Amino acid sequence: MIDVSVESVETIGLSATLEDRFGYAQEWVDSRSAVLVRIEADDGTVGWGECWGPVAGTREIVEEVLAPTILGENPLHVERLYDHLYDAGRATYQTVVPLPAISGLDIALWDLKGKLMDQPVSVLLGGREREEIRAYATGHYFRDTADLGVQYSEIADEAAANADRLGALKLKTGLSLLGYGPTEDVELVRRVRERVGDDVTMMVDANYAYTRREAREVGRRLDGLGVHWFEEPVAPEDIDGYASLRADLEVPIAGGECHTPTDFTRLFDVHGLDIAQPDVCIVGGLTPGRRIVTRAEEHGIDVVPHAWGTPVGLAASLHLIATVDREPWLEYDRSPNPIRDALTGPGITPDDGTVSIPSAPGLGVDVDLDAVADYRIDGGDER
Ligand SMILES: [Mg+2]
């Protein structure tokens, strides 16, 4: 066995203010953030991971609570180390473990293991089912205007451009943020469908804007508009609501970006999902991500990982996607994110609607910290 150990863990907090805020059902977004995790082994090998933003709290949990658990340990044992990190988080907080913090460490350990073993992470996760993956465009967020006509037409313009480029896209509903309701939500979807035509694959994401009753009504109308899936119809905590909607509606039910590994088990047990959407930067990393894929496939449930971060998180998501049995999609985020754009370089972009899965050892991404120097949030030391 390769005799190496974790020598240091460093976090890089990043935040970028947006020129124009955009909205979804729950809030206005006026900045983008991420915590990158850099783990260095005693032989000089470096692994990168990403935690879902924000920086506040996550950085301290990684550095002060979780990092001591893996210092001096051999990164080849990443799955066991994930279990130790989970236990350490629970023992410290006596409640839900801070999963985004664990995610960055777990992903960085997988990157390190891949580089040490000279293999892509996807090979070590169980094997590559594919070398490329179809992508759908995420975006179409609400504009900062009370004018509903402008809202509809600008979102339809954006959707038409994404339809031309990728042929598949996801809309947001939840105009309750602007004082409207389910009627205007369905009208938005209808107008976009009319604009892009029936051949475009179109998903709808409510970000839990609805009560069960509203979700049932909206879901029936989405089915009539040829919607490919209905994402997060109700609150993540309402596991029974997922099961009830899935039983009542024809449109497939998707969800998972707000769910923990144990939530997925409950959702699978009550038949609450058609499509499971774990995010490797939120759910605890690639270790629980792969375990969720295994359980989903045992239940005949599709997996389409949620992704909304930098190229580090996107690469990790691609390696998980490589291992999924039934063909998933890559969630390709087109919403404004200066951090993602600065780090992307020539890396992960769609070509004819598909994205190549990295094949270099580890995650197969390079991180150029100089490119994001302007977005760094200084920590307690010299950074
Ligand atoms: Mg979503």
Residues whose N, C-alpha, C, O or C-beta is under 5 A from the ligand:
A	BS01	MG	D205
